[in-house]
Amino acid sequence: MPKLSTIPPAQRLFESGLVYLGQDDPSPVEIKRGMTILCQDGYKAGQVAAVVLSNGCPTVTHLLLNSQSQAPAYGLVPANLIKQVGEETVWLHLSRQDLEHLPNWVEESNEIV
């Protein structure tokens, strides 16, 4: 199971942001609210509700996963678990079972910008 994390307090939610997928492709790709999120086994985990950015840094640290299969709860997906990004789809390095272990986002003073 990959290491999961929570959002540090100095981060904010945005409608879109850039993520770097690795050394093979040094150019960033954009992730936007509403994109479909798929697990490595093809399971539709939900949609991107927002992206999390560190204050003063333009790159995505987490995705806020809106899972439509349960009551309103938003899972935090660390950016290092993003495998691939397509035009309307984000693929993760997670299985369907791994989704249960994602930390949840708890609203404090974070607002979607």
N, C-alpha and C positions, 0 to 999 in steps of 0.2 A: 504494500500500500504506500503510495507516495506521501511525502510529508505535507500536511495541511496546516494552514495558519489562519490567524484572525487579522482583522484590519487594525493597524495602529491608529491612534486618535488623530494624527496629522494628515489624514487622507479624506478625499471628497469624492462624491459620486458625480459622473458626467454621462451624457447621452452617447458619446463616442470617444474613442481614444486609439492610440497606436500601440502595437505590440511587436516585439522582435522575436522571431521564431527560432533563431539559431544561427550558427556560423555558416551554414550552407547558403543562406539567403540573408545578407546583412541589411536589406531594406525592410522598413516597417510595413505592417499591414494594418488597416483600420478595422476596428470592431465597433459595431453600432447597436443601439437598442433595437430589439425586435428580431435579431438574427437567431436562427435555430441553433441549439446546442445538441450535438450528438456525442454519445459515448463511443469508445473504441469498438464495442460490440454492436454498434448501429442503433442502439436504443435512443429514442428522442427524450433527452433529459428535460427540455423546456426551451426557454428563450432568454436572451440577454435582456435583463431589466435595466442594467446600467453597467458602466465600467468604473473601476476605482482607480484613482490617480493619487500619487503622493503630492502634497503641496509643493509647487515649484518644479515638478518633474512631469514631462509630457507623456511618459510611457505608462501603460496599464500595469497595475500590480495584481488586480483581481477582477474577475467578472462577477456580477451579481446575477445569479441564476434564478429565474422565475419558473418554478416547477408547477405545472398545471395539474399535477396529479394529487396534490394535497392542499390543505388550507393555506392561506397566504403565508408563505415562509420563503425566505430568500437565502439560498446557499451561496457561500463565498468560494469561488474557484480560483486558486492561485494561478497567475499567468504562466508559471513554469509547467502547468499541466495542459496547456494548449498545444495540440499536435499540429493542427493545420487550420487555415482560415480560407474559406471560399467566398464567393460573392454574397451569399445569404446564409452561410453555415459555418459554425465553429465546431471542430472535432477535438475531443479531449483524449488525454492519456489516462482515462478512468473507465472502469467498467460500471455497469448498472448498480452493482452491489457497493462500489466505492462511494456512490452518491450519498448513501446513508451516513457516511462519516464526515461529510463536509460540514464545517462550522456554519452557523447561521449568522446573517447580518442582523444586528440589533440597532434599531433607529435611536439615535441620540440627537445630535445636532446636525448630522449629515443631511445635506439636501441635494437633490439632483439638479445639476446645472446644465 
